[in-house]
């Protein structure tokens, strides 16, 4: 018996929508990363992008456990000497682009190579409940119902 390997013509991509309101950030990110990679499909092939297109709405209403809102610090560098910047997770969530918190959590669970960048292109994250992808007729994925620990 030969091992199945999907070809690019065999891949069927679906559109999935996830409502992040009240969901725990890390648990949401792991479910979405699995969907983006395609590991939920029986036709999963490690070297092909056979994951689904994922839309995450209400990213500004995501929850984190413990004292992460106050204690966890996110750093970045401007590129100039002494240009290290920092912001707590709570400041980021209350700031101008709270959807970046969800994007980075998912991005860090995807492999860091050409295939990972291609898979991240199938992710769309919106801070509010509105999104411009109604024409794709996305299926609703209820992450909160998968496990009682997923919702806060």
C-alpha positions in Angstrom: 0.0 0.0 0.0 1.3 3.4 -1.0 1.2 6.5 1.2 -1.3 9.1 -0.1 0.2 12.4 -1.2 -2.2 15.2 -2.3 -1.6 17.0 -5.6 -2.4 20.6 -6.1 -5.5 19.7 -8.2 -6.9 17.4 -5.5 -7.0 20.1 -2.8 -10.4 21.4 -1.8 -10.3 24.6 0.3 -13.3 25.7 2.4 -14.0 29.0 4.1 -14.5 28.8 7.9 -15.6 31.6 10.2 -14.6 31.7 13.9 -16.2 34.1 16.5 -13.4 34.8 19.0 -15.7 36.6 21.6 -14.9 35.1 25.0 -12.5 32.5 23.7 -9.1 31.8 25.4 -6.4 33.2 23.1 -4.0 30.2 23.0 -6.7 27.6 22.6 -8.3 29.6 19.7 -4.8 30.0 18.1 -4.1 26.3 18.2 -7.5 25.4 16.6 -7.1 28.0 13.9 -3.4 27.0 13.2 -4.5 23.4 12.8 -7.2 24.5 10.3 -4.8 26.6 8.3 -2.3 23.7 8.0 -5.0 21.3 7.0 -4.2 18.7 9.8 -7.9 18.2 10.4 -8.3 16.6 6.9 -7.6 13.0 6.1 -5.9 14.2 2.9 -3.2 16.1 4.9 0.1 16.4 3.1 2.9 18.1 5.0 4.5 19.8 2.0 1.2 21.1 0.5 -1.0 24.0 1.5 -4.3 22.1 1.8 -5.7 24.0 4.8 -8.9 26.1 4.8 -9.4 29.8 4.6 -10.1 31.0 8.2 -11.9 34.3 9.1 -11.7 35.3 12.8 -14.1 38.0 13.9 -14.4 39.8 17.3 -10.6 39.5 17.9 -10.8 42.4 20.3 -13.0 40.4 22.6 -10.6 37.5 23.1 -9.7 36.5 26.7 -6.4 35.5 28.2 -5.9 33.5 31.4 -4.1 34.5 34.6 -2.4 37.9 34.8 -1.2 38.0 31.2 -3.0 41.2 30.4 -0.9 43.0 33.1 2.3 41.0 33.2 3.0 39.7 29.7 5.1 42.2 27.8 5.4 42.2 24.0 8.7 43.7 22.5 9.7 45.0 19.1 12.6 46.9 17.7 12.4 50.0 15.5 15.7 49.3 13.8 17.4 52.3 15.4 20.0 52.2 18.2 18.2 51.9 21.5 14.9 51.4 19.7 13.5 48.6 21.7 9.8 49.2 22.4 7.5 47.3 24.8 3.7 47.1 25.4 1.8 44.9 27.7 -0.8 42.5 26.3 -3.6 44.6 27.9 -2.4 47.7 26.2 -2.3 45.9 22.8 -5.8 44.5 23.3 -7.1 48.0 24.2 -5.1 49.7 21.5 -5.5 50.6 17.9 -4.9 47.1 16.4 -6.1 44.4 18.8 -6.3 41.8 16.0 -2.5 41.7 15.8 -2.5 39.8 19.1 -4.5 37.0 17.6 -2.5 37.1 14.3 0.8 36.8 16.1 -0.4 34.0 18.4 -1.5 32.0 15.3 1.6 32.9 13.3 3.9 31.5 16.1 2.1 28.1 15.8 2.7 27.9 12.0 6.0 26.8 10.6 8.5 29.6 9.7 9.2 29.0 6.0 7.7 29.6 2.6 4.8 27.2 3.2 4.0 28.8 6.5 3.8 32.2 4.9 1.5 30.8 2.2 -0.7 29.3 4.9 -0.8 32.6 6.8 -2.2 34.2 3.7 -5.3 32.2 4.2 -6.0 33.9 7.5 -8.2 37.0 7.9 -8.6 38.6 11.4 -11.0 41.4 12.2 -11.4 43.3 15.5 -15.1 43.7 15.1 -18.0 41.5 14.0 -18.1 42.8 10.4 -16.1 41.1 7.6 -16.2 41.5 3.7 -16.3 37.7 3.0 -20.0 37.0 2.9 -19.8 36.0 -0.8 -17.6 33.0 0.1 -20.4 31.6 2.3 -18.2 30.6 5.2 -19.2 27.8 7.5 -19.3 28.6 11.2 -16.8 26.8 13.4 -17.9 26.7 17.1 -14.6 26.5 19.0 -16.3 27.2 22.3 -18.3 24.0 22.0 -15.2 21.8 21.3 -14.0 22.0 24.9 -15.4 23.7 28.0 -12.0 25.2 28.7 -12.0 27.1 25.4 -14.4 29.8 26.7 -14.0 32.2 29.6 
